[in-house]
Amino acid sequence: MIYERLCNSASRMVPLSWKSKRTDDRELTRAVRFLSPMMIVTAEGVVAAAYFSTVIILILSLGLLTVFGVNLFITVPLSIMASIITYYIVISYPISLMNSYKLGLSEEADLVFEQFILVFQTGGTIFDAIEMIAQSDHPYLSSAFRQILGSIAEGIPPETCLMDFAKDQPSDDIRRYFTAIVSSLEKRTDLLDELSGESFEADLALRQKNLELESRLLVVAALVTYVPIMFTLAISLAGYATSMTVLLIAPVFIALNAILRSRFSRQFAAYFDRPRDESVLAPTQKEIVTEYDEFLNLMILLGQHLTTGDTLEVALTSVRDDLELKAQKLVDIAIHAIYQEGLSSSEAMELASKASLGQRVSQMITMISLMCETSTHSAGDRITRIASRLVKRSSVAKERDSIIAAQKMKVYLLTLTSAAVLGMLASLAPFLFIGALLTQGPTISLGSLTVFDIAPLLGALGISTFSMGYQNTKMVNGARPLLMAMICGLIFWISFALSSSLMSINLM
């Protein structure tokens, strides 16, 4: 990893390493310890890398701007600004990366907590629970717990390792859960039962994101629609409307639109599941969400049947016909394995777990099997409680869809209006050169300009408009992004044609 190499190399430079040792940043130290399963860096190395990058960027900026003949009065502040931004990015990267795991850890916290309770129910120890989680498929926690097993092998008590890990990670839910686990002295207590199924931080974070969603959605849409307008005005006033270099801006606009859209999509993921198979042929998010919702219904029905005294095998058969297609397929796999192949219920549930699309669904199927091995009646109560919490969280998550639906029309209007404005500006661009207007008047006479003279600008804006329509529609989960892209392109062309006819530009 480039960042890891940069930190390790900078830490070996004597002046930088001496300076970095005088820095005491507890948050950075915690982030470095948290990220140790993924990259090996030290807090001193990160600080040294920040200083080193700052100096390099400052020197490069001063040199490049001087070579390009930029005025010294502009060169100095620009170079200083670039170096300050570089310092902030490098030194805050570990903390930002750690915080990016915060919500994911909170989403996994309730399942990990259930695994500890399950082990305690069967008379196991904290070490047994750590070993179970290390063998699971939790995105970050499994690798972290494998590292904890290595520390335990060196003689450190499991309780100490668990509390050290809780202190060095960003999730309040994980910290609260692990504190309760260590204080329970490896027994199932009332405190553990009260905390079971709760994921306070994940719920609060989701509600906060829902509150921010409307404004962020409109900000992203405004940026991708108004930046091309500002660019068109800038190059028109500078007199570059007929230059072939204008074509280079189209990929920049497309990339900007894609980055903003993808960042928006990742930041506001609405559901708490991810693909179990992350290969090229991984299922779509829609398929995973559908399976997750149907599986929650399965958990509710299964919990009720187990509570009444049914075994897992009987309960699966009883609820099968009340399920929807995706959950029904998983149950059919288990039923077939039990009654046709003669496998045990745990082996059958393992097959169903491997057939699921979502990682969280897979983990919950395994959890249900383990719970039922201990006590089906107790498992029914716990499954019902977990399902009720997940249903409430899912309903909060689905608020995102209603917010997006409410803002969809605004995004469409912004996109269509921008296409029309860009078309008008494209026809006006050759006449807005401020240098010509301030000297001897416009250099291009009316009637002599043809569409081929401004073809580079027209092509760049046309491609950008098409991309804007497509990506904005995808951002708000629109049904026909290609159709919207074509409509935007047509509006751009019609607006340009009408404006050009008024400006006496020859279209043929």
N, C-alpha and C positions, 0 to 999 in steps of 0.2 A: 504494500500500500504506500502511495507516494507520501501521504501525510506522516505515516509512521517513520519512513526513511528520513524525511526532513527533520523530524524531532530528534531522532537518534543521532543524525549527523551534526545538527546544531549543538546538541548537548556536549559533544566532544571538542567544540571550539572553546579554547581557554577563556577569552574575555567574556563570551556569552554565557558560558557555564558558571563563571564566577558571579556575574550579574544576576542570573536566574536563581541562584541559591539564596539570595536575599529576599526572594518573593515568598509570601505566605498567603496562599489563596486556598481556603478550605474547600470551597465549592469545586475548584479545579482538581484538587487532590481526590475528592470523592468521585468525580467523574472519571478520572484516570483509573481508579480502582474498579469502578463499575464496568469499564470497557475492557478490562484485562483479558476476558475470554476472547475478545475479538482483535485487539491490537495491543502490543506491548510498548507503552510509552510511559514517561515519568512527567510529573508536573514541571520539574526543572527543564526537561527537554522541550515541553510545549512552550514555556516562556522563552527559552533560548531560540526556538524556531520562530516565534513571533518577532523577536528583535531582529533576527537574521533576515527574515522576509521583508521587514519594514525597511531595513537599510538597502537591500537589493532593489526593491521597488522604487525607492526614492532616487537611487542612482540611475536606474533604467529610465524612469520618467523624465528626469532632468536631461539625460542624454538624448532620448528620442525627440522630445519636444524642441530641444535646441537644434537638432539636426533638421527638423522640419521647419525651422525658422519661426517658431512661435515666440511672441514677445516675452521677454524675461518677466515682466510684470504679471503675465498670465501663467507662465511656466512654473514659477515657484509655488504659488498656492495650489495649483493643480497637482503638482508632485507631492506636496505635503499631505493633501487630502487623500491621494491614492495610497500613500504609505500608512496613514492613520487607519483607513478602511482595511488595509491588508493586515495590520496588527490586530485589529478587532476580530477579523474573520478567523485568523490562525489561532489566537488565544482562546476564543470562545467556542471553537469547533467541538472539543470534547464535551463541554457542558451542553451545547445545543443537541449533540448526538444522544447524550444521556437523557435529556428531557424528551426527545422524540420517542423514547421507549416508555415514557411514563404511562400513557393511556393504554398501550399494549399490555404492560405489566398488570395494570388494574383490571383489564378484561380477563386476564388469565388467573387473577388472584383467587377468585371464588372456586375454580376447579382445583387449583393446587391445595387450597384449604380443605376441600372435601377429601382429597387424597390423604392428607394428614389424619383427618378424623377417621377415615376408613381404616388406616393402619392401626390407629389407637384402639378401634373397636375390636380388631382381631388380636389384640395383645402385642402388637408390634411396637418398635421404638422409633425415636426421631431419626435414627440412622436408617432404619428400614424405609421410612417415608422419603427421606432424601434420595435413597437409592431408587425408589419407584419413580420419582419425578425425573431423576437423571436419565432413566430409561424411556421416559415418555417423549412426546414430540412437541413440547412447548417451544416456541420460536427462540426465546433467549434463555429462559429459566433452566431448560434441560442442560444446555452447555455450561451454564453457571454452576449448576448443582454437580455436574461431573467434576468441575474444578474444586468444589467443596469436598467431594469424596477424596480427592488427592490430598487436601489439607488434613482431613480426618486420618488418612493413612500415615501422615507424618506425626500424629499424636495429639492434634488439637481436638478438644471435645466438640461433638456435633452441635451442642447448644451454642457454644461460642462462635462457631462458623456461621450458624444460622443468624445470630444477632449481628455479627459483623457484616454479613451480606445485607441484612435489613437496613443497617445504617448507611450503607454505601450505594443505595439505589434510590431513585426519585419518587417511587409510588408510596403514598401514605397508606393505601390499603394493604400493600404487602407488609409494610412496617407494623401496622396494627395487627394483622393476622399472625405474623411470626412472633410478635411479643406475646400474644395470647397462647400460642402453641407452646412456647418455651415455659411460660408460667403454669401451664396445665399439668406439668410433670408427667407427660405421656399418658394422660387419662382423658377420657371424654367427659367434659364438664358442662355445666349450664352455660358458661360464657362462650364456649365453642359452639354450642347449639344456637345461641342467640345471634352470633356473628355469621353463622352458616347461611350461604346464599346471598349475602349482601356484598355489593360492590359500590361503595359510596362514591369513590372518586370517579369511576367510569360514568356513573349516572350524572354527576355534577358537570363533568367535562363535556358530556354530550349535550346537556341543556345549554351550557355556555356557547358551544359551537352553533347550536340552533339559533340562539339569540343573535349571534354575529353573522349568521349565514346571509341574511337579506342584504346587509350593507356590503359584505365582501363580494357577493355575487354581482351587484351592480358596479362596484369598483373595478372588478376584473373585466366586465363587459365594456365599461367606459374606456378603460385603458386600451383595449384592443381595437376600439372603434375610433377613438380620438387621436391616438398617436399617429396613424397614417395621415389624418387631416393636418396635424401640426407639421409633419414632415413635408407634405405637399406645399404648404404655405412657405416653409423655410427655403426649399430648393427653388421655388418660383421667385421669391424675393432676391435670391442669390444669383439667378440667371442660369440655372442648370437644367431647366425644364426640357431642353432638347438634347441633353448629353446622354450618351449610351451608358455611362456609369450609374445612372439612376436604376437600371435593371438589377443592380446588385442589392438593392434594398428589399426586393421581394422576399428572398430567403430569410432575411433578418426579421421581417414582419411575421412570416409564417412560424419561424422558430419562437419568437416572442409570444405569439398566440398559443402555441403548443405548450410552452413552459408554464404560462399562467394557467392554462386549462388543466394541465396534469397536476400542478401544485394544488390547485383548487380541489381536484378530485381526490387526491391523496389525503389532504388535510381534513376533508369533511366526509370520510368514509362513514356510512350510516349504520353498518351492521358489525357484529362482533365475530365474524368468521372469515377465514381465508382459505384458499385452495389447499387441499391435502396434497395434491399432486401439482407441483409448481413447474412442471415441464412446459414445453411449447404447446402441448395439447391440453393444457389446464382448462377446466370449465370456466365459463363466464361468471362474473359477479352475480348476475341475475339468477343463474341456475343455483348458485350456492345459497343465495338469500332465500329462494323458494324452498330448497331442501331444509334450511334452518327453520323457517316458519312452520313447515309441516312437521318437522321433528319435535318442535315444542308441543304441538297437539298430541303427538305420540306419547311424550313424557307425561302429559296431564292424564291421558287415558290409562296409561300403564301404571302410574302412581295410584290411581283410584282402585284398579283391579288388585294390585299387590297389597294394598291396605286392607282389602276385604278378605285376604287369606289365600288368594290364588298364587300358584307358583309362577315363575317367569315364563316357563313353557306354555302354561295355560293362558296366562295374561296376553302373551303375544298373539296367540290364536284368536282370543276373544276380541281384541281391538283391531285386528287386521282389516276387516271390512269397513270400519269407520274412518279409515285413513285416506289421505289423498295419495296421488300416484308415486311421488318420490319416496315418501315415508313407507308406503306400501311395499315398494321394491326392496327396501332394507329389511323389513319384517319378513318378507317372503324368503329372502336368503337365509335368515335365521331359522325359520320354520322348516324349510326344506332340509337344512343341515341337521336339524334335530330329529325329524320324523322320517326322512328318506335315507339319510346317510348314517343315522345313529350316533351323531356326535353329541357331546355334552353341551349344555346351554352356554358355558363360557367359551367353548370352541366355536359355537354357532354365532355368538355375538362378536367374536373376533373376526369372523368372515364378513359379517355385516359392517363392522367398523372399517375394514379395509375397502369395502365397496362404496363408502360414503364419499361425497364430493368435498365437503368442508372439513377442515381440521378440527374445529371445535365439536362438530357433530360426532366425528370419529372418537374423540376423547370421551365424550359423554356416554356413548354406547359402551365403551370399555368400563367406564365408571359404574354404569347401571349393572353390568355383569358382576363386578366385584362387590357392589353393595348387596346384591341378591344372594351371593355366596355366603355372606355373613348372616343376614336376616331379611327375608322378603318383606315382612310387615314393616320393619324399621326402614327398609329401603323405599317402600311406598311413600311413607311420610316425607322422607328427605327428597325424593324425586319430585313430589308434588310441590314442596316448598321451593326447590330450585327452579322448577318450571314456572311457577307464579312470578318469581323475581325476573326471570328472563323474558316472560311475556310483557311485563311492565316496561322493561328496558327496551324491548323491541318496539313497543308503541311509541315511546319517546323518540326512538331512532327514526320512526316513520314520519315524525313531524317534519323532518328534512324534506321529504318528498312533497308534502303539501306546501311548504315554503317555496320550494323551487317552482312548483306548478303556479303559485300565485305571482311569482316574478318572471315567469316565462314570457308573458306578453311584453313586459317592459324591455327585456333583452332583445326580443324580436324587433320591436320598434326602434331601439337604438341601432341595431344592425342594419335594418332597411334604410333608416334615415342617413346613416353614415355612408351607405353605398350611393345614395342620391347626391349627397354633398361632395363626395369624392369625384363623382362624374362631372359636376359643375366646376370644381376646382381644377380638374384636368384640362378643361377647355379654356379656363382663365389663366392657367399657369404661364404661358409664353408672354403674356402682356403685363405681368406683375413684377418684372425685373426692375428693382428699385434704382439700380445704378443707371440704367438707360433713362428712366423717368426723371432723374435729377440732373441729367446732362442735356442731351440734344433731343430727348423724346424717345418713344419706343422704336427699337431697331427693326421690328417686324411689322410691316404694314398690313392693314386689314385686307383680306382677300387674297394675299399671297401665301398665307400659311395653309399647309395641308395636314391631314391626319398623320402622314408619314413622318412629318417633322417632329411630332411629339409621341411617336410610337414607343420609344423606351419608357417614358413616363406612363403612357397608357397601358402598356403591358404590365409594368410593375404594380400599378394600382389595381388593374383588373384581376391579376393573380391574387393579390392581397385581399381584395374584396371577396373573391370566391372562397379563399381559405377562411376568412373571417366568418362568413355565413355558415360554413360547414362546422367549424370548431365551436362557435358560440352555441349552435344548436346541440352539439354533442354535450357541451358543458351543462345545459339545462335538461338533459335527457330527452331531447326532442325526437320525434318519431322518424322524420325524413330529413336528415342533415344534407344529403346531396341535393334534394329538391330546394331547400332553403339556399344552398350555395348557388344554384342555377338562377334562382329568383334574384338574389343579390347581384349576380353578374349581369343579368338583364336590366335591372334598375340602373346599375352603373352605366351601362352602354346607352340606355334611353336618355338618361340625364345628360350624359356627355353629348349625345347627338343633338338634343334640343338646345343645349347651351351653345354648342358649336355653330348651329345654324344662325343663332342670334349674333354670334361674334364673327360671322363671315368666314369660318374655317371650312375649307373644301374637304368634304368627307370622302370624296372619290378622286 
